Amino acid sequence: MKKLATMAVAAVMAASPVMADLMFPSLSYRTGPYGANGIPFADGYADYFTLLNERDGGIGGVPVRVVECETGYNTEKGVECYEATKGDGALVYQPLSTGITYQLIPKATADGIPVHSMGYGRTSAKNGEVFRNIFNYPANYWDGASHAVNHILEVNNGDISGKKIALVYHNSAYGKEPIRTLEELSAKHGYELMLVPVDHPGQEQKAQWLQIRQQSPDYVLMWGWGVMNQVAIQEASNIRYNMENFIGIWWSGSENDVLPAGDGANGYKALTFHNIGSDYPLYDDLKKYVIDAGKAAGAGDQVGTVLYNRGMYAAMLAAEAAKTAQEIHGVGDITPAMMRDGMEALEMTEAKMAALGLPNFGPEFTVSCQNHGGNGLGAVKQWDASAGAWSKITDYGPSDQDVIAPLVAEDSAAFAAENSIEAGCN
């Protein structure tokens, strides 16, 4: 069936020599307090699509166009960018902001445009029967909270009763996402949860880390972004907190976060849903067709960093969903509605990733109408200050779905009731 669909795409393209392009908007932020983290992601996102154009002639023979709009990580500006670009054939939005994602959920759904909040956004959007146009594969924040607790369980032989775990979090919708899950996991495993909010942008944290020093939690988890991460890691180093017991979510685990603290960041851990570095065949093609050809979105100095890889991974998943949509519908020039179908039918296997030049880069996962969040697998990585590099120290593992699945069902049902949505698959 897939072979026939692929042949149909080729036949349609052969019969239609003049085609529009496939437009992928990039809601980026290269300025402001979060610009240092937004730049490498935006570069990786754009460079992957440039590679597809230069090497492959686009996706399924249809050229790709990336339209970048600066949001400054500002929710209002993000919505303005959406409104300014949606009418230009935008296939999928990746807001790179939980606040913007929340605002786009009703707008994009009404407009019939899919949103991919990869590893962020509204966690219960995993329920595709309610959030038909919203996707958050391959993992979400509640998965991440569980991965962190699972790692703590592992290093404590499965027993963390009586332990104290602090959550240092960005005092926003983003930072608050894991709290309910951590509370449920606390009830299950018997640890005490300590909440430590940090206001935007997070440059001043003396009071928070004085509180941590006084209350001496056994472990600290962090849901931070931008300068907040750097300051937190430096403050933890200043009070000589054991970095091996300090674990950040995947948005608190880039080189930007640890390098300012120097040797003080050694041993710090963070979660991840993709692999590390640039030792993959795909990067040879990026060098040849994009970087050396002078077509890179940035200076080319971010290639292989954590957030460049994440932007590249986001683009790769979007491209594979577009290919899937082309196969399903038998056309090359797909619409946003077709793109949604491709995202909902996306299957990422190790064989597919290896064929793309990214063997073992990310976990295998599948998407369906019922499950827009993938398999929820995640891993732990650790910073080696002497080597100036991250290393993945665990395999990809599952989250605690006994806790998370009921929370997703409860929250998505409440959203459906509030918005008069009749849940189900078309």
C-alpha positions as a Markdown table, in Angstrom:
| # | Residue | x | y | z |
|---|---|---|---|---|
| 1 | Met | 0.0 | 0.0 | 0.0 |
| 2 | Lys | 2.8 | 2.4 | 1.0 |
| 3 | Lys | 4.6 | 1.7 | -2.3 |
| 4 | Leu | 1.5 | 2.4 | -4.3 |
| 5 | Ala | 0.9 | 5.6 | -2.5 |
| 6 | Thr | 4.5 | 6.7 | -3.1 |
| 7 | Met | 4.1 | 5.9 | -6.8 |
| 8 | Ala | 0.9 | 8.0 | -6.8 |
| 9 | Val | 2.8 | 11.0 | -5.4 |
| 10 | Ala | 5.5 | 10.6 | -8.1 |
| 11 | Ala | 2.8 | 10.3 | -10.8 |
| 12 | Val | 1.0 | 13.5 | -9.6 |
| 13 | Met | 4.2 | 15.4 | -9.4 |
| 14 | Ala | 5.2 | 14.3 | -12.9 |
| 15 | Ala | 1.8 | 15.4 | -14.2 |
| 16 | Ser | 2.1 | 18.8 | -12.4 |
| 17 | Pro | 5.4 | 20.4 | -13.2 |
| 18 | Val | 4.4 | 23.7 | -11.6 |
| 19 | Met | 3.9 | 23.4 | -7.9 |
| 20 | Ala | 3.6 | 25.6 | -4.9 |
| 21 | Asp | 6.1 | 25.2 | -2.1 |
| 22 | Leu | 5.6 | 23.7 | 1.3 |
| 23 | Met | 5.6 | 26.5 | 3.9 |
| 24 | Phe | 6.9 | 25.8 | 7.4 |
| 25 | Pro | 6.7 | 28.9 | 9.7 |
| 26 | Ser | 9.4 | 29.3 | 12.3 |
| 27 | Leu | 8.2 | 31.2 | 15.4 |
| 28 | Ser | 11.7 | 32.0 | 16.5 |
| 29 | Tyr | 13.3 | 34.3 | 19.1 |
| 30 | Arg | 16.8 | 35.5 | 18.4 |
| 31 | Thr | 16.5 | 38.4 | 20.7 |
| 32 | Gly | 15.7 | 39.1 | 24.4 |
| 33 | Pro | 16.6 | 37.1 | 27.5 |
| 34 | Tyr | 15.9 | 33.8 | 25.9 |
| 35 | Gly | 17.6 | 34.5 | 22.6 |
| 36 | Ala | 20.7 | 32.5 | 23.4 |
| 37 | Asn | 18.6 | 29.4 | 23.5 |
| 38 | Gly | 16.2 | 30.4 | 20.7 |
| 39 | Ile | 19.0 | 31.0 | 18.2 |
| 40 | Pro | 20.5 | 27.4 | 17.9 |
| 41 | Phe | 17.0 | 25.9 | 17.8 |
| 42 | Ala | 16.0 | 28.2 | 14.9 |
| 43 | Asp | 19.3 | 27.5 | 13.1 |
| 44 | Gly | 18.8 | 23.8 | 13.3 |
| 45 | Tyr | 15.2 | 24.0 | 12.2 |
| 46 | Ala | 16.0 | 26.1 | 9.1 |
| 47 | Asp | 19.2 | 24.3 | 8.2 |
| 48 | Tyr | 17.5 | 20.9 | 8.0 |
| 49 | Phe | 14.9 | 22.2 | 5.5 |
| 50 | Thr | 17.6 | 23.9 | 3.5 |
| 51 | Leu | 19.4 | 20.6 | 3.3 |
| 52 | Leu | 16.2 | 18.9 | 1.9 |
| 53 | Asn | 15.9 | 21.7 | -0.7 |
| 54 | Glu | 19.6 | 21.6 | -1.7 |
| 55 | Arg | 20.1 | 17.8 | -1.7 |
| 56 | Asp | 16.7 | 16.4 | -2.4 |
| 57 | Gly | 14.8 | 19.2 | -4.2 |
| 58 | Gly | 12.5 | 19.5 | -1.2 |
| 59 | Ile | 10.0 | 17.0 | 0.2 |
| 60 | Gly | 8.6 | 14.6 | -2.3 |
| 61 | Gly | 10.0 | 16.9 | -5.0 |
| 62 | Val | 8.2 | 19.9 | -3.7 |
| 63 | Pro | 10.4 | 22.8 | -2.5 |
| 64 | Val | 10.3 | 23.9 | 1.1 |
| 65 | Arg | 10.0 | 27.5 | 2.3 |
| 66 | Val | 10.7 | 28.5 | 5.9 |
| 67 | Val | 9.2 | 31.8 | 7.0 |
| 68 | Glu | 10.8 | 33.0 | 10.3 |
| 69 | Cys | 8.9 | 35.4 | 12.6 |
| 70 | Glu | 10.6 | 36.9 | 15.7 |
| 71 | Thr | 8.5 | 36.4 | 18.9 |
| 72 | Gly | 11.0 | 37.4 | 21.5 |
| 73 | Tyr | 9.4 | 34.6 | 23.6 |
| 74 | Asn | 6.5 | 37.0 | 24.0 |
| 75 | Thr | 3.0 | 35.3 | 23.9 |
| 76 | Glu | 1.3 | 38.3 | 22.3 |
| 77 | Lys | 4.0 | 38.7 | 19.7 |
| 78 | Gly | 3.8 | 34.9 | 19.0 |
| 79 | Val | 0.1 | 35.2 | 18.3 |
| 80 | Glu | 0.7 | 38.1 | 16.0 |
| 81 | Cys | 3.3 | 36.0 | 14.1 |
| 82 | Tyr | 0.7 | 33.3 | 13.8 |
| 83 | Glu | -1.9 | 35.6 | 12.4 |
| 84 | Ala | 0.6 | 37.2 | 10.0 |
| 85 | Thr | 1.8 | 33.8 | 8.5 |
| 86 | Lys | -1.2 | 31.4 | 8.7 |
| 87 | Gly | -2.7 | 32.6 | 5.5 |
| 88 | Asp | 0.4 | 31.8 | 3.5 |
| 89 | Gly | -0.1 | 28.0 | 3.4 |
| 90 | Ala | 1.5 | 27.3 | 6.8 |
| 91 | Leu | 1.6 | 23.5 | 7.3 |
| 92 | Val | 2.5 | 23.3 | 11.0 |
| 93 | Tyr | 3.4 | 25.6 | 13.8 |
| 94 | Gln | 6.1 | 24.9 | 16.3 |
| 95 | Pro | 5.8 | 27.8 | 18.8 |
| 96 | Leu | 8.8 | 26.9 | 21.1 |
| 97 | Ser | 6.8 | 28.4 | 24.0 |
| 98 | Thr | 4.2 | 26.9 | 26.3 |
| 99 | Gly | 2.5 | 30.3 | 26.6 |
| 100 | Ile | 2.2 | 30.8 | 22.9 |
| 101 | Thr | 1.1 | 27.2 | 22.5 |
| 102 | Tyr | -1.8 | 27.6 | 24.9 |
| 103 | Gln | -3.0 | 30.7 | 23.0 |
| 104 | Leu | -2.7 | 28.9 | 19.6 |
| 105 | Ile | -4.6 | 25.7 | 20.6 |
| 106 | Pro | -8.1 | 27.2 | 19.9 |
| 107 | Lys | -6.9 | 29.4 | 17.1 |
| 108 | Ala | -5.1 | 26.7 | 15.1 |
| 109 | Thr | -7.8 | 24.2 | 15.8 |
| 110 | Ala | -10.5 | 26.6 | 14.4 |
| 111 | Asp | -8.2 | 27.3 | 11.4 |
| 112 | Gly | -7.5 | 23.7 | 10.7 |
| 113 | Ile | -3.7 | 24.0 | 11.1 |
| 114 | Pro | -1.7 | 21.6 | 13.2 |
| 115 | Val | 0.6 | 22.6 | 16.1 |
| 116 | His | 3.5 | 20.6 | 17.2 |
| 117 | Ser | 4.7 | 21.5 | 20.7 |
| 118 | Met | 7.5 | 19.0 | 20.9 |
| 119 | Gly | 8.2 | 18.2 | 24.5 |
| 120 | Tyr | 6.4 | 21.3 | 25.8 |
| 121 | Gly | 3.0 | 23.0 | 25.8 |
| 122 | Arg | -0.3 | 21.6 | 27.2 |
| 123 | Thr | 0.5 | 18.0 | 28.3 |
| 124 | Ser | -3.0 | 16.7 | 28.0 |
| 125 | Ala | -2.9 | 17.6 | 24.2 |
| 126 | Lys | -1.6 | 14.0 | 24.0 |
| 127 | Asn | -5.3 | 13.0 | 23.8 |
| 128 | Gly | -5.9 | 13.4 | 20.1 |
| 129 | Glu | -9.6 | 12.6 | 20.5 |
| 130 | Val | -10.0 | 16.1 | 22.2 |
| 131 | Phe | -7.0 | 18.0 | 20.8 |
| 132 | Arg | -7.3 | 17.0 | 17.1 |
| 133 | Asn | -4.9 | 19.5 | 15.7 |
| 134 | Ile | -2.3 | 19.6 | 18.6 |
| 135 | Phe | 0.6 | 17.2 | 18.9 |
| 136 | Asn | 3.4 | 16.9 | 21.5 |
| 137 | Tyr | 5.3 | 13.8 | 20.5 |
| 138 | Pro | 7.7 | 12.2 | 21.3 |
| 139 | Ala | 7.3 | 13.1 | 25.0 |
| 140 | Asn | 5.7 | 15.6 | 27.3 |
| 141 | Tyr | 6.3 | 17.4 | 30.5 |
| 142 | Trp | 4.5 | 14.9 | 32.6 |
| 143 | Asp | 6.6 | 12.2 | 31.1 |
| 144 | Gly | 9.7 | 14.3 | 32.0 |
| 145 | Ala | 8.6 | 14.6 | 35.6 |
| 146 | Ser | 8.2 | 10.8 | 35.8 |
| 147 | His | 11.6 | 10.2 | 34.1 |
| 148 | Ala | 13.3 | 12.4 | 36.7 |
| 149 | Val | 11.6 | 10.5 | 39.6 |
| 150 | Asn | 12.3 | 7.2 | 37.9 |
| 151 | His | 16.0 | 8.1 | 37.8 |
| 152 | Ile | 16.0 | 9.1 | 41.5 |
| 153 | Leu | 14.3 | 5.8 | 42.2 |
| 154 | Glu | 16.9 | 3.9 | 40.3 |
| 155 | Val | 19.8 | 5.4 | 42.2 |
| 156 | Asn | 18.1 | 4.7 | 45.5 |
| 157 | Asn | 17.3 | 1.1 | 44.8 |
| 158 | Gly | 13.6 | 1.8 | 44.3 |
| 159 | Asp | 12.9 | 3.4 | 47.6 |
| 160 | Ile | 12.6 | 7.2 | 48.0 |
| 161 | Ser | 10.2 | 7.4 | 50.9 |
| 162 | Gly | 11.1 | 10.2 | 53.3 |
| 163 | Lys | 13.3 | 12.0 | 50.7 |
| 164 | Lys | 12.8 | 15.6 | 49.9 |
| 165 | Ile | 12.7 | 16.7 | 46.3 |
| 166 | Ala | 12.6 | 20.4 | 45.4 |
| 167 | Leu | 11.2 | 21.8 | 42.1 |
| 168 | Val | 12.9 | 25.0 | 41.0 |
| 169 | Tyr | 10.6 | 26.3 | 38.3 |
| 170 | His | 10.0 | 29.2 | 35.9 |
| 171 | Asn | 6.9 | 30.9 | 37.4 |
| 172 | Ser | 4.9 | 30.6 | 34.2 |
| 173 | Ala | 2.6 | 28.1 | 32.5 |
| 174 | Tyr | 5.7 | 26.2 | 31.4 |
| 175 | Gly | 7.2 | 25.9 | 34.8 |
| 176 | Lys | 4.0 | 24.9 | 36.5 |
| 177 | Glu | 3.2 | 22.1 | 34.1 |
| 178 | Pro | 5.0 | 19.3 | 36.1 |
| 179 | Ile | 3.6 | 20.2 | 39.5 |
| 180 | Arg | 0.4 | 18.1 | 39.5 |
| 181 | Thr | 2.4 | 15.0 | 38.3 |
| 182 | Leu | 5.1 | 15.5 | 40.9 |
| 183 | Glu | 2.4 | 15.7 | 43.5 |
| 184 | Glu | 0.8 | 12.5 | 42.4 |
| 185 | Leu | 4.2 | 10.8 | 42.3 |
| 186 | Ser | 4.9 | 12.1 | 45.7 |
| 187 | Ala | 1.8 | 10.4 | 47.0 |
| 188 | Lys | 2.8 | 7.2 | 45.3 |
| 189 | His | 6.4 | 7.1 | 46.4 |
| 190 | Gly | 6.4 | 8.9 | 49.7 |
| 191 | Tyr | 8.7 | 11.8 | 49.1 |
| 192 | Glu | 8.2 | 15.4 | 50.2 |
| 193 | Leu | 7.8 | 17.9 | 47.4 |
| 194 | Met | 9.2 | 21.4 | 47.9 |
| 195 | Leu | 8.1 | 24.1 | 45.4 |
| 196 | Val | 10.5 | 27.0 | 44.6 |
| 197 | Pro | 9.2 | 29.4 | 41.9 |
| 198 | Val | 11.5 | 31.8 | 40.0 |
| 199 | Asp | 10.1 | 34.9 | 38.3 |
| 200 | His | 10.9 | 35.8 | 34.7 |
| 201 | Pro | 13.6 | 36.0 | 33.5 |
| 202 | Gly | 15.3 | 34.4 | 36.5 |
| 203 | Gln | 18.5 | 36.5 | 36.8 |
| 204 | Glu | 18.0 | 36.9 | 40.6 |
| 205 | Gln | 17.7 | 33.7 | 42.6 |
| 206 | Lys | 19.7 | 34.4 | 45.8 |
| 207 | Ala | 16.5 | 33.9 | 48.0 |
| 208 | Gln | 15.6 | 30.7 | 46.3 |
| 209 | Trp | 19.0 | 29.1 | 46.8 |
| 210 | Leu | 19.2 | 30.3 | 50.4 |
| 211 | Gln | 15.9 | 28.4 | 50.9 |
| 212 | Ile | 17.4 | 25.3 | 49.3 |
| 213 | Arg | 20.5 | 25.6 | 51.4 |
| 214 | Gln | 18.4 | 25.9 | 54.6 |
| 215 | Gln | 16.0 | 23.1 | 53.8 |
| 216 | Ser | 18.6 | 20.8 | 52.2 |
| 217 | Pro | 16.4 | 18.8 | 49.7 |
| 218 | Asp | 17.9 | 15.5 | 48.7 |
| 219 | Tyr | 17.3 | 16.3 | 45.0 |
| 220 | Val | 16.5 | 19.4 | 43.0 |
| 221 | Leu | 14.6 | 19.3 | 39.8 |
| 222 | Met | 14.6 | 22.3 | 37.5 |
| 223 | Trp | 12.0 | 23.5 | 34.9 |
| 224 | Gly | 13.9 | 26.6 | 33.6 |
| 225 | Trp | 14.7 | 28.3 | 30.4 |
| 226 | Gly | 17.3 | 30.8 | 29.2 |
| 227 | Val | 19.3 | 32.8 | 31.7 |
| 228 | Met | 17.3 | 31.2 | 34.6 |
| 229 | Asn | 19.2 | 27.9 | 34.0 |
| 230 | Gln | 22.6 | 29.5 | 34.0 |
| 231 | Val | 21.9 | 31.4 | 37.2 |
| 232 | Ala | 20.4 | 28.4 | 39.0 |
| 233 | Ile | 23.4 | 26.2 | 38.2 |
| 234 | Gln | 25.8 | 28.9 | 39.3 |
| 235 | Glu | 23.9 | 29.4 | 42.5 |
| 236 | Ala | 23.8 | 25.7 | 43.2 |
| 237 | Ser | 27.6 | 25.6 | 42.7 |
| 238 | Asn | 28.0 | 28.5 | 45.0 |
| 239 | Ile | 26.2 | 26.7 | 47.9 |
| 240 | Arg | 28.1 | 23.5 | 47.0 |
| 241 | Tyr | 25.0 | 21.6 | 46.2 |
| 242 | Asn | 25.8 | 18.0 | 44.9 |
| 243 | Met | 25.4 | 18.4 | 41.1 |
| 244 | Glu | 24.7 | 14.7 | 40.6 |
| 245 | Asn | 21.4 | 15.3 | 42.6 |
| 246 | Phe | 20.4 | 18.3 | 40.4 |
| 247 | Ile | 18.3 | 17.3 | 37.4 |
| 248 | Gly | 16.9 | 19.6 | 34.8 |
| 249 | Ile | 14.1 | 19.0 | 32.3 |
| 250 | Trp | 15.2 | 18.8 | 28.6 |
| 251 | Trp | 14.9 | 22.6 | 28.3 |
| 252 | Ser | 17.4 | 23.0 | 31.1 |
| 253 | Gly | 20.1 | 20.9 | 29.6 |
| 254 | Ser | 22.0 | 22.8 | 26.9 |
| 255 | Glu | 25.7 | 24.0 | 26.7 |
| 256 | Asn | 24.5 | 27.5 | 27.4 |
| 257 | Asp | 23.2 | 26.4 | 30.8 |
| 258 | Val | 26.3 | 24.8 | 32.1 |
| 259 | Leu | 29.3 | 26.5 | 30.5 |
| 260 | Pro | 29.1 | 29.8 | 32.5 |
| 261 | Ala | 29.5 | 27.8 | 35.8 |
| 262 | Gly | 32.8 | 26.2 | 34.6 |
| 263 | Asp | 33.9 | 23.3 | 36.7 |
| 264 | Gly | 31.1 | 24.1 | 39.2 |
| 265 | Ala | 28.6 | 22.5 | 36.7 |
| 266 | Asn | 30.4 | 19.2 | 36.6 |
| 267 | Gly | 28.0 | 16.3 | 37.2 |
| 268 | Tyr | 24.8 | 18.2 | 36.6 |
| 269 | Lys | 22.1 | 16.1 | 34.9 |
| 270 | Ala | 19.3 | 16.8 | 32.5 |
| 271 | Leu | 16.6 | 14.8 | 30.7 |
| 272 | Thr | 16.5 | 14.3 | 26.9 |
| 273 | Phe | 14.3 | 12.8 | 24.2 |
| 274 | His | 17.1 | 12.7 | 21.5 |
| 275 | Asn | 20.7 | 11.9 | 21.3 |
| 276 | Ile | 23.8 | 14.1 | 21.6 |
| 277 | Gly | 26.6 | 15.5 | 19.3 |
| 278 | Ser | 27.1 | 15.5 | 15.6 |
| 279 | Asp | 28.6 | 12.1 | 14.9 |
| 280 | Tyr | 25.9 | 11.1 | 12.5 |
| 281 | Pro | 26.0 | 10.7 | 8.7 |
| 282 | Leu | 23.4 | 13.4 | 8.3 |
| 283 | Tyr | 25.8 | 16.0 | 9.6 |
| 284 | Asp | 28.2 | 15.3 | 6.7 |
| 285 | Asp | 25.4 | 16.3 | 4.4 |
| 286 | Leu | 24.6 | 19.4 | 6.4 |
| 287 | Lys | 28.3 | 20.4 | 6.2 |
| 288 | Lys | 28.4 | 19.8 | 2.4 |
| 289 | Tyr | 25.1 | 21.2 | 1.3 |
| 290 | Val | 24.4 | 23.9 | 3.9 |
| 291 | Ile | 27.3 | 25.0 | 6.1 |
| 292 | Asp | 30.2 | 24.9 | 3.5 |
| 293 | Ala | 27.8 | 26.2 | 0.8 |
| 294 | Gly | 27.2 | 29.3 | 2.8 |
| 295 | Lys | 23.5 | 28.6 | 3.2 |
| 296 | Ala | 23.3 | 28.2 | 7.0 |
| 297 | Ala | 20.7 | 30.1 | 8.9 |
| 298 | Gly | 23.3 | 31.3 | 11.3 |
| 299 | Ala | 27.1 | 31.4 | 11.7 |
| 300 | Gly | 27.3 | 27.6 | 11.6 |
| 301 | Asp | 28.9 | 27.6 | 15.0 |
| 302 | Gln | 25.9 | 25.9 | 16.7 |
| 303 | Val | 25.9 | 22.7 | 14.7 |
| 304 | Gly | 25.9 | 19.7 | 17.0 |
| 305 | Thr | 24.9 | 21.6 | 20.1 |
| 306 | Val | 21.9 | 20.4 | 22.1 |
| 307 | Leu | 19.4 | 23.0 | 20.9 |
| 308 | Tyr | 20.6 | 23.0 | 17.3 |
| 309 | Asn | 20.0 | 19.2 | 17.4 |
| 310 | Arg | 16.6 | 19.7 | 18.8 |
| 311 | Gly | 15.6 | 22.3 | 16.1 |
| 312 | Met | 17.0 | 19.9 | 13.5 |
| 313 | Tyr | 15.0 | 17.0 | 15.1 |
| 314 | Ala | 11.8 | 19.1 | 15.1 |
| 315 | Ala | 12.3 | 19.8 | 11.4 |
| 316 | Met | 13.0 | 16.2 | 10.6 |
| 317 | Leu | 9.8 | 15.1 | 12.3 |
| 318 | Ala | 7.9 | 17.7 | 10.4 |
| 319 | Ala | 9.4 | 16.6 | 7.1 |
| 320 | Glu | 8.6 | 12.9 | 7.8 |
| 321 | Ala | 5.1 | 13.8 | 8.7 |
| 322 | Ala | 4.8 | 15.8 | 5.4 |
| 323 | Lys | 6.1 | 12.7 | 3.5 |
| 324 | Thr | 3.5 | 10.6 | 5.3 |
| 325 | Ala | 0.8 | 13.0 | 4.3 |
| 326 | Gln | 1.9 | 12.9 | 0.7 |
| 327 | Glu | 1.8 | 9.1 | 0.7 |
| 328 | Ile | -1.7 | 9.1 | 2.4 |
| 329 | His | -3.2 | 11.6 | 0.0 |
| 330 | Gly | -1.3 | 10.9 | -3.2 |
| 331 | Val | -0.2 | 14.5 | -3.8 |
| 332 | Gly | 3.0 | 16.4 | -3.3 |
| 333 | Asp | 1.6 | 19.8 | -2.6 |
| 334 | Ile | -0.2 | 19.0 | 0.7 |
| 335 | Thr | -2.6 | 21.2 | 2.7 |
| 336 | Pro | -2.6 | 21.9 | 6.5 |
| 337 | Ala | -5.4 | 19.4 | 6.9 |
| 338 | Met | -3.4 | 16.7 | 5.0 |
| 339 | Met | -0.3 | 17.6 | 7.1 |
| 340 | Arg | -2.4 | 16.9 | 10.2 |
| 341 | Asp | -3.3 | 13.5 | 8.8 |
| 342 | Gly | 0.4 | 12.8 | 8.2 |
| 343 | Met | 1.3 | 13.8 | 11.8 |
| 344 | Glu | -1.4 | 11.6 | 13.2 |
| 345 | Ala | -0.1 | 8.6 | 11.1 |
| 346 | Leu | 3.6 | 9.3 | 11.8 |
| 347 | Glu | 5.7 | 6.3 | 12.7 |
| 348 | Met | 9.4 | 6.7 | 13.6 |
| 349 | Thr | 11.4 | 3.5 | 13.5 |
| 350 | Glu | 15.1 | 2.9 | 14.0 |
| 351 | Ala | 15.3 | 1.8 | 10.4 |
| 352 | Lys | 13.7 | 5.1 | 9.2 |
| 353 | Met | 16.1 | 7.2 | 11.4 |
| 354 | Ala | 19.1 | 5.2 | 10.1 |
| 355 | Ala | 18.0 | 5.7 | 6.5 |
| 356 | Leu | 17.8 | 9.5 | 7.3 |
| 357 | Gly | 21.4 | 9.5 | 8.5 |
| 358 | Leu | 20.4 | 9.6 | 12.2 |
| 359 | Pro | 20.9 | 6.1 | 13.6 |
| 360 | Asn | 19.9 | 5.8 | 17.2 |
| 361 | Phe | 19.2 | 9.6 | 17.4 |
| 362 | Gly | 15.8 | 9.4 | 19.0 |
| 363 | Pro | 13.5 | 6.8 | 20.5 |
| 364 | Glu | 11.1 | 4.9 | 18.3 |
| 365 | Phe | 7.5 | 6.0 | 18.5 |
| 366 | Thr | 4.1 | 6.0 | 16.8 |
| 367 | Val | 1.3 | 8.5 | 16.7 |
| 368 | Ser | -2.5 | 7.8 | 16.5 |
| 369 | Cys | -5.8 | 9.6 | 16.8 |
| 370 | Gln | -6.0 | 8.5 | 20.5 |
| 371 | Asn | -2.3 | 9.3 | 21.2 |
| 372 | His | -0.8 | 12.5 | 19.8 |
| 373 | Gly | 2.1 | 12.3 | 22.3 |
| 374 | Gly | 4.1 | 9.3 | 21.1 |
| 375 | Asn | 5.5 | 6.7 | 23.4 |
| 376 | Gly | 6.8 | 9.1 | 26.1 |
| 377 | Leu | 10.3 | 7.7 | 26.3 |
| 378 | Gly | 13.1 | 9.7 | 27.8 |
| 379 | Ala | 16.7 | 9.4 | 29.0 |
| 380 | Val | 19.2 | 11.1 | 31.4 |
| 381 | Lys | 22.4 | 12.8 | 30.3 |
| 382 | Gln | 25.2 | 14.3 | 32.4 |
| 383 | Trp | 27.6 | 17.2 | 31.9 |
| 384 | Asp | 31.4 | 16.5 | 32.1 |
| 385 | Ala | 33.0 | 19.9 | 32.6 |
| 386 | Ser | 36.5 | 18.6 | 31.9 |
| 387 | Ala | 35.5 | 17.2 | 28.5 |
| 388 | Gly | 33.1 | 20.1 | 27.8 |
| 389 | Ala | 30.4 | 17.7 | 26.7 |
| 390 | Trp | 27.2 | 15.9 | 27.6 |
| 391 | Ser | 27.0 | 12.1 | 27.7 |
| 392 | Lys | 23.8 | 10.1 | 27.7 |
| 393 | Ile | 24.0 | 7.9 | 30.9 |
| 394 | Thr | 20.8 | 5.9 | 30.6 |
| 395 | Asp | 18.9 | 4.2 | 27.8 |
| 396 | Tyr | 15.5 | 5.6 | 26.8 |
| 397 | Gly | 12.9 | 4.5 | 29.3 |
| 398 | Pro | 9.1 | 4.7 | 29.8 |
| 399 | Ser | 7.3 | 7.1 | 32.1 |
| 400 | Asp | 4.8 | 6.0 | 34.7 |
| 401 | Gln | 1.6 | 5.8 | 32.7 |
| 402 | Asp | -0.3 | 4.4 | 35.7 |
| 403 | Val | 0.0 | 8.0 | 37.1 |
| 404 | Ile | 0.1 | 10.0 | 33.9 |
| 405 | Ala | -2.7 | 8.5 | 31.8 |
| 406 | Pro | -5.4 | 9.3 | 34.3 |
| 407 | Leu | -4.2 | 12.9 | 34.6 |
| 408 | Val | -4.2 | 13.2 | 30.8 |
| 409 | Ala | -7.8 | 11.8 | 30.7 |
| 410 | Glu | -9.0 | 14.1 | 33.5 |
| 411 | Asp | -7.5 | 17.3 | 32.1 |
| 412 | Ser | -8.5 | 16.7 | 28.5 |
| 413 | Ala | -12.0 | 15.8 | 29.6 |
| 414 | Ala | -12.2 | 19.1 | 31.5 |
| 415 | Phe | -11.0 | 21.0 | 28.4 |
| 416 | Ala | -13.6 | 19.2 | 26.2 |
| 417 | Ala | -16.4 | 20.1 | 28.6 |
| 418 | Glu | -15.3 | 23.7 | 28.8 |
| 419 | Asn | -15.1 | 24.1 | 25.1 |
| 420 | Ser | -18.1 | 21.9 | 24.1 |
| 421 | Ile | -15.9 | 19.5 | 22.2 |
| 422 | Glu | -17.3 | 16.0 | 21.4 |
| 423 | Ala | -14.3 | 13.7 | 21.8 |
| 424 | Gly | -13.6 | 11.0 | 19.3 |
| 425 | Cys | -11.9 | 10.0 | 16.1 |
| 426 | Asn | -13.2 | 11.0 | 12.7 |
